[in-house]
């Protein structure tokens, strides 16, 4: 006891000193709370600049990203790096090709009468070709001079261009879903009519075997000799928009759009129909609404698992088994897919994310660009990654500048209420600088406090509900766990309702029945991601139940209380008479929101009760807060009614019953002392504090009288006929 008292004094002294320095207020809770980020799903909610969020829950510096050009256009549909270090970019809405030189200078290479350029390709000889839409043509684009029409497929859209090793050009079109072979100027033949509406992308599975991705039924097609298209996979989505062949011959392809049932046997799409002609590619990220992020007490926004939106994209794999299977999904559109030295890379809409995806479907968020979406991506001859974004059209280069520190910013962390944020514990290797900021709006804006350094993780930001940290990772460093400690400000309890029940009944709580722990499946255990398992009772907990007991003078008061912080509450009940002003303690530190007591020894009169709720048990000594609520006046009546015999002669009995407190409930008579029957008053209604009664009473006859008031008090009398 002495040690506990000493500890409490030390804590109280520290709180006083902190309050004197303006760091806390006297209403701080005593138990700090923690938010831990140590998994991929934790870290991926934040934003990163040149930082990779690894599938294993690790933050590492990644390639630096630099914007190399901003183009005078809105949309960017195709990008083609040149061996000399320049970059060709196809932009719209006016179909133009720009060249970005080695020194970041932007020049117009060619313009076209059509509106869009969806594909560009270079022949084995280095000649540039571009496909325009709608109602477009395939042009050969010389280094100088005007573009020349190379082939006109008489199709509305030209989506994809691909050369073979011999210099023969293939083109995928829509809305007829046709594949053309172009062997020379204006020399083209139809290879295949796929039965689909659009041929969105092309790739060589091996020399002489062409793969095509289609829309609107999202098929991966193999083009057989003779021009027959055989479906290798039905993605059950709107389109297959990217195909990549790995060095071991495995096929990766991406499918985007909403899900649809598999194609029924014998079904087909009619080119030119209203449904298929109006089909358009999956739109840019700016046209898709980002799923909402729920923010909850003590957790990063997406740690509260709201309804997960279905994935808009899937990545599929066909390996040597020839069995197509989806290995990865994302809620945003996968716009670009390519094989880089670091692995298979996917550029996404939404936040401008680039993911590195393994064959097993594990993904690292490699980096982000400062744009709503990665619209196109290509690998330069120098193995640098070139990325294009739209609205407005911009080009980014990964790894063009010397590696520098990466910056990771967490999603806003929510304490649930006003709080003081303590030390940020960062498990790291290498040099990591820490900054923090706080605010009182769920989304960081100008109303937030400024970023301030946190040397050694010690937070210097003012108290607020929301908290955000920034990590600056030097080259070679990493972070695998972050723990934010905060101390919520104590909020007072709330008393919402208080009611005094009818007299004569008391209640006591019954113990709840035991409930068995629920078994867990392997998937449920794995879903914990290394965190301590939260045991949730599968059965709805029964509310407390109370057993009634009847006796004269018993009274019961019940109330409803809650604490916004979740603190345990203790209750004290006070009373006073209606004529007094000071309260007297009836019970202290009760744990139940109900109290029964015996008033049989109380003087008659009208009283009031006051219930006070306190959260002191879960807060520092002297720092608990209270709330109180008073009742309406209630009556205590321990005196029975009075019976007065007025006369008993002449064959008639007259008597009077009076009750000054609670009122007369009933008056009964019996001529044999066994069976009592009610009797009405002279005026016919029992509604006054005093009532007279009259009934026959013959000579030698005895009569028993019993009267009861509203409080349950009973009195009796007898009369004899004279």
N, C-alpha and C positions, 0 to 999 in steps of 0.2 A: 504493500500500500504506500509506503514511504517513497519507494522508487517511482511508482506511477505518479504520485503527486509531484515529485521533483521534475519528471519528464513533462508533465502538463505545464508547469510553470515556465520551463525553458521554451516550449512551443509558443505559449502566450507572449513571452517576452520577444521572441523573434517576430511574431506577427505585428506586435506594436512597433518594433523598429522598422519593419518593412512599410507599414502604413505611414510612419513619420517621413520616410523617404519618398512617399507618393507612389510606391509600386503596387500596393494592394489596398483594398478597403477592408474594414473590419468584418465584412460579410463573406470572406472567403471560406470555402469548405476545407475540411482537414485532409481528405483523402484525394491525392492526385490521381488523374486518369491518364490513360495512354492510348495513342494510336500508333500501330505498327504497320509499316510497309515493307514487305520482304518477298513478295511474289510478283510474277509478271502482271497478273490482273491488278495488283496494287499500283505498280509503277506506271503501267501503260495509260492510266488516266491523266497523267501529267503531260506537259509539253517538253520537247527536247530540241536543242540546237547542237548538232554534231555529237549527239549521244545516242548510243544503241541501248534499247531496252531488250535484254536477252530473255529467252524463254525460261531460263533457270532463275529469273528474278534478280538479274544483275544489271547494273548501269556501267557502261564503258564508253570512253570517247570513241567517236566514229569519224568517218571522213568529213572534212570541212566542206560546207556547201556555199557556193558563191553564185549570185545572179550575174550572168555575163552580158545579158542584153534584154532590153524592153522594146518590143516591136510595135510599130504603128498599126495594130490590128487587135481584134477582139479574141478570136479563137485560133488555136494552134492544133492542127490535125496530124501532121507528119513531120518527122525530123530525121535528118540524114547526115551524120558526120563524114567529112572527107578526109582522105589520107594526108592532105597538106595541113591539117589542123583547123580548117574552117568548118562551119556547120551550116547546112542548108535547112531552112524551115519553111514549111507550107502553111500559110495563114489565110484567114477569111475574116469578114464575109465577102470581100473582093479577093478572088483567087490570085494570090501572089506567092512567089518564092523569094525569100530573103537569104542573103549570105552573111553570116557572122564571121568576120575575119579573125586571124590569130591575135590581132590587137583589139578585139572586141568592137571593131567598126562594123556597122550594119549598112548593107547596100541592097538595092532591089535588083534581083537577078532576072526575074521574068514576071509578067502578068498575063492573065488569061480572061477571055470573055465570060466564062462561067463563074459561079459563086464559090465553090468549094474545091479543095484539093485533099482527097482522103488518102492518097498513096503516092510515094516516090520510090524509085529504084535505080540503081546503076548497073549497067551491063558489065560483063567480064572485061570489056574493053574500056570501061570508065565512062561511057555515055550516060547522061542523065535523062530519065523518063518520068513523067508526071501524069496522073490521071485526074481529070476534073469531073465534077458533078454539079447539079443534075443535068441530064441529057448531054453528058460530057463526052470527052474524047481522051485518047492517050496521046500525049505530046512527047516529042524528043526535044530536049531543051539544050541548045548549044551554049558554050561558055560565053559567046557573044552573039548577038542577033536575036531575032524573034523565034519563039517556039514554033515547031513545025508539027502538024498533025501526023501521027505515026499510024494510028488505027482508030476507027470509029466502030464500036461494037453495037451501036444502035440500042443502047440500054440506058435507063434513067440514071443508074448509079454505077460507079466503078470504085469498088471498095479496096481491092488489094492487087498488088503487082509483085511478081516473083520471076527471076531469071533462073534457068538451069545452067549447067557448066558449059553448054555449047552456045549460049547466048540467045536461046529462044525464050521469049517473054510469055508469061501466063498472067491472065487477068481474071479476077473474080468479080461478078457483077450482080446487079439487082435492077428491076424487080422480077426478072425472069429466073434468077438463081442459076446463071449460066457461067461456065468456065471456058475461056477462049485461049487458043494458042496463037501467038503472033510471031511469025518467022521472018518478017521483013516489013518495010514500009507498005502499009495498006494491004498486007498479006496475013489475014487472020482466019482461023477456022474454029468452029464450035467443037470443043472437046467433049463437053458433058452438059446436059440439062439436069440439074440435081433433083428437081422436084420440089426444092425449097424456094423461098422467095429471094433470099440474098446469100451470096457467098462472101462472108465477112473477112476471112483470113486464109492464107495459104502457107504451107511449109513442106519441105522435102523430108519424107520419112527416111528414104534412102534414094540414091540416084535412080530416077525413072518412076518412083512411086510418090504421088502427090497426095497430101492431106489438105482438107478444106474444112473450115468451120462455117456453119450455116445459121440462118435466122429465118422465120421467127420460132422454129422448134428446137433450136439449140443442139444440132447434131454434129458429131465429128465424123467426117466422111473420108473414105479412102477411094481415090480415083483409080480404077482398074484399067489395064490396057483394053482399048476398045471404047472407053468413055463411060463405063458404068460406074455409078457412085454407090458404094456400100457403106452403111452406117457402122462404124466401130463402137459408138457410144451415143446414147440419148441422155443428155444432161438434164432434161426435164425443165430447162430454163429457156429464156427468150433467144439467147444467142451464144454461140461459141466465138469469142472475139480475139483470142490469142492462142498460138500453138508454138511450143518450144520442144526441140528434139535434143536430148542430152547426149553426151559422148558415148554412152553405152547403149544407145538406141531407144531408151525410154521416152515415152511421149507425155509431155505435160500440156494440158490445155485448160483455159479458164472459161467458165460459163457464167453469164451475168443475166440479171433481170429476174422477174417474178417466176415462181414455180408454176408448172402446169402438169397435168397428168401425162403419162407416157402416150405416145401416138398409138391409136388403136390400129389393129391390122387393117390394111387397105385404105387408111386415111391419107390424104394428100392436101397440099396447099395449092390453090389455083393462082398462078401469077397474074397480077393485075386486078385481083379482087379488091374490094374496098378494105377488107381487113388487112391484107398483106401489103397493099400499096401504101397505106398510111403508116406502116411500121417505120420507126426511126431507131437509130442506135441508142443504147442506154445513155441517158443524158449526163451532163457534167455534174460535178458535186454541188455546185451552187444551186442546181435545180432540185436537189434532194434535201430533205429536211433532216438535220442531225437528230438522232434519238435523244430524248430528254434524259438528263442526269439527275437522279434523285439525290438530295443531300440530306444526310441524317446525322444524328448525334454521334460524334466521335469517329466518324469514318470518312474516307475519301468518297467523292460523289457516287461512283459506280459500285461501291462496296455494298450499298443497299441494293439487293437484287430485285429490281423491278422486272416487269415482264420483258424478256429479252426479245428484241425484234428479230425476225427471221433473217438469215444472211441473204444479202443481195448478190453475193459472188461466191463461187466455189472454184477451187483448183482441183483438177483431176489428174490422175496418173494411170498410164497403161504401161506396165513393165513386161518382162518376158512371159509372164503368165497370160498376157493378152486380156486380162480381166480389168475393165475400167472401174476405178473407184475414186470417190472424192476424198481428198486428204486434208483439205483446209477450207474454211469459210470465213467470210467477213460481212459485216452489216452494210458496208459501202461497196461501190462499184470498183472492180479490178480493171484498170484501163490499159495497163502495159505489163508485159511479162517478157523477161529476157534472162539468158544464161550469162552470168558474169563470173570472173575468177573467184569472187567471194561466195558464189552460190546462185541459186535461183532467186531472182529479185522481182517483186511485184509492186507496181506503182498504183496507189489508191486515190479515190476521191474522198471527200470528207475533210481531212486535216492535212492533206499533202504528205501522207505517210509513204515510206518505202519499206517493205518487209523483205527479210531474207527467210526463205522457207525451205525446210529440209524435206527429204523424201518421206519421212515419217509424219509430216504435217506439223512439226514444231516450227514456230516462227519467232524471229527476232525483229522488233521494230528498229530497223537499221538507222534511219534518220527521218527528218521532216524537212520539207521546203516551205518557204514563206508564201504559200498559195493555197487556195481551197482544194486543189486536186493536182495530182501528177497525171497529166493527160496522155503524154507519150514519153517514151524513154528509148535510148539507143546507147550502144557501146562504141566509143570512139576507138580508132586504131591504137591509140595510146593506152587503152583499157580504162580510160576515164569514163564515168557515167554521165551522159547528157540527158537532162530532163526538161520537158516542156510543160507549161501551164497556160491556162486560158483565162480570159476575163480579168485583166488584159493579158495579151500574149507575152510570155516571158520565157527565157531560157536560162537554166541553171546548170552548173558543172560541179560534180562531186570530185574532190581531190585535186582541184586545180591549184590550190594554194597550200603552203606548208601546213602541216597538222598543227592545230591549236587546241586550246582547252574547250571542252564541251560544256554546255549549260543545260541543266535539267531543272524544270520548275514543276513542283507538285500541283495537283489539283487542290482547290481550297479545302482545308480540313475544318470540320464543323464540331465545335465543342457542345453544341446544343443550347448554349446560353452564354452570357458574358463570362469571360474566363481570363485568367492570367496564364500565359504560355511560358513554360520553363525551358529546361535544357533540351536541345535536339541531339539525341544520341545517334551518331552515324557510324556504322561499322564499315570501314573502308580500308583500302590499301593505296598508298601513294598520296599525293597532295590533292586535297579537296577543300575549297573555300566554301563557306556557308553564309548565306544571307537569309533574312526573314522579313516578312511584313504581315500586318494584321488589318482587319477591317470588320465592318458590321453589315455588309451586304453579301449575299451568296455568290455574286459574280464580282471579281475584282474590278474596280473602276477608279475614277478620280477621287472618290470619297475614302479610299483606303489610305492608311499610313504609308510612308515611303519605305523602300527597301533599306535595311540597315544591316551592317555586318554582325555576325554572331560568332565571335572568336571562341574556339573550343566548343562550339555548339550552344553557348549561353545566349539565350534569346534576349534581345534588348528592345523588342517591339512592345508597344503599349498593349494593355489588356483589351481584348475584343472577342467577339464570338468566333470569327473565322481567322484561319491562319494558313500561311503559304510559305514554303521554304524553297530556296534556290541553291543548287549545288553546282559549283564550277570545278569540273574534273580536269586535272592536268593529264598530259600524255602518259599512258601507262598506269593510270589510277583506275579504281573501280569502287563501286558501292553496292553492297548486297543487303543492307538492312538499315532502315531509318525508324527511329522511335521518337515521337513527339509527346512530351509530357505537359499536361495542363491542369490547372486548378480552377474549377468552376466557381464563380461567385454564387454564394448561397441565395436561393430565392425562398421567400416565405411560403408556408403552407397555405392551403385554401380550404375554408369551411363553407360548404355550399348549402347545406340544409340541416335543420335541427328540429326534431319532433318529440314531444312528450306523449307517450301512449296512454291508453285508458287505465285507470287505477285498478289495483287488485291483481296484477299479473307481473311476474318477473321472468327474465330470460337468462339462460346460461349456455355457453357455446359447447357444441358437441365436437369431439375430436374427429378429424376427417379420416376416411378410410384410406389405407395405403394403396398406392398405385405401382404396378410393376414397371421397370425400365424397358424401353422398347429395343428390340434387336435392330442391328444395323447391317445393311448390305455392304459388299466390298466397294461399290461405287459411292455410297454415302461416306464411307471412311476415307476414300481417296479424294473426295471433293473438299476435304478440310484443308488441303494444300499445306500440310505441315503445321497448321495452327491447332491449338487445343480444341477438342471437340466440344461443341455446345450441346449439352443434353437437353432435349426438348421433350416434354411429356406429350405423347401422342394423344392422350385423352384430355378433353377440356377440363380444367380444374373446377371442382365444385365450389360454389361460393360457401362461405361459412354458414352453418345452420345452427339455430338456437332452440333449446328446449324450454317450453313455457312451464311456469309453476304459479298456481293461484293461491292467494292468501290476502286477508284483509290488510290494507295499509301499504301494499307493495306498489312501487311506481317504477317506470322504465323510461329512459331518455335514449334516443338513437340519433346519429348524425352521419353525414357524408363528408369525408375529408380526403385530400390528396396533396402530394408534394411534387412540384414541377421537377425537382432534382432527383426524385426517387428515393429521398431519405426516409428512414423509418420514423414514424411519428409516435409521440406519446401524448396522452390526453389528461388534462386536469379539469374537474368539474367543480364549479362554484355555485353557491345559492345565496339568496337574500329574500327577505319579505318585500312585499310591494311597497311598504312604507319606509324601508331602509335604503341607504345609498351605498353602504360598503358591502363587498362580497366576502363570503366565508367559504373556506375550502371544504368540499365534500369528499373528493377523492383525488389522488395525485398519481401521475405517471401510469395511467391505465393504457394497455396496449390495444384494447378493443374499442371500436366506435359505437359502443353500447354500454350503458350502466344501469343497473337495477339496485334499488335500495328500499328500505322499510321506513315509511313515514308515520307509522302508528303512534310514535311518541312525539310527533311534531304538534305544536299548537295549531289550532284551526286558523286558517287565513289563506291569502293569495301570495304565491311565491314566484320567483323567476330563477332560471338556471342559466349559467354561462359555461360554455365549453371552450377550452383553450388548447390548441394543437401546437406542439413544439417539435422542431427537428434538431434539438440540441444534442441528441445522442450521436448523430452522424456529423457533427461539426466541432470545431475547436472549442475548448472551454470558454464560455462567455460569448460565443459567436453564433449561437443558435437563434433562430427567428421563430416568432409565434404568430398565430392568427386566432381570433376568437369570434364567437357568435352567441348571441343571447336568445333565450326563448321568449315566447309570449307568457303572460302570467297564467299560472295554473293553480287550482284550488286543492288545499289539503283540508279534509273534513274528517275528524275523528270522533265527533259528537253525534250520538244518535238523535233521531227526531223525538219530540216530546208529545205525549198523549195526555190530554186532560179531559176527565169525565165531567160533563156539564150537568146532566140529570139522568136518572135511571128509574123514575116512577111513572105511574099512569100508563104502563104498557109500552113505554117508548124510551129508547136510549139515545141520548145526544152526547157527542164527544167532539173534541177539537184536536187536530194534529198540526204541529208547527215544526218547521225546519228552516233555519236562517241561513245555512251555508250552501249546500249543494242542491237542495230542493228535494221534494218528496217524490220517490219513485213509485211506491205502491202502498196501499193500505188493505189488509185482509182481516177477515173475522172467521171464527170457528165456534160452533155451538157444542162441539164434543171434545175440543182440544186436539183433534187428530187431523181433520181435513179443514184447510183454510181456503176461503174463497174471497176474491177481490170484491170491494164495495166502492161504488162511486160516491163522490162528495155531494153535498146538497145542491151545489150549482151545476153539477153534472160533468165537470171536467177538472182533472187534477193538474192545475197549472199555477198555483199560488204557493207562497211560503207558509200560508196558514189556510187550512181547509176544515170545514165542519161537516159532520156526518150524522145521520139520523136513521134508526131502524127499529123495528118492534122488539120489545123485550118483556116477556111475561113474568108474572110473579113466581119466584122460586127458580127461575131459569138463570143459568150462568153463561156469560159470553166472553170469548177470548179475542183480544185485539193485537195485531202485529203490524208495525209500520217500518218501512225501509227507505233510506234516502239514496240519492244518486251515487254516493261514495260507498255504498254497501253497508252502512251502519244500520243496525236493527234494534228496535225497542219493542216492548210488549206491555200490555195491561189487561185487566179483567174487570167485568162489571156483573152485578147480580140484580135480578128484577125484584122490586119492592112493592 
